[in-house]
Amino acid sequence: MATLTNEQIEQKKQLLAEKMKEAKAIYDELVEAGAIELSDEDLDGASGGAMSFIHEQFHML
């Protein structure tokens, strides 16, 4: 297991949060363009529930 300093951990957490936002924006754009259909699970999380869950789990680390 790699050893990271507290500063490196915080930087990586910030980078992950930024990448998650970028990925969600790309996904939303593809859904809006009709390139991806929303599944029932996606529709359940459309209010942000899915990303909120990931965000909560991420902050528990």
Buried (B, 14 or more C-beta within 10 A) or exposed (E): EEEEEEEEEEEEEEEEEEEBEEEBEEEEEEBEEEEEEEEEEEEEBEEEEBBEEBEEEEEEE
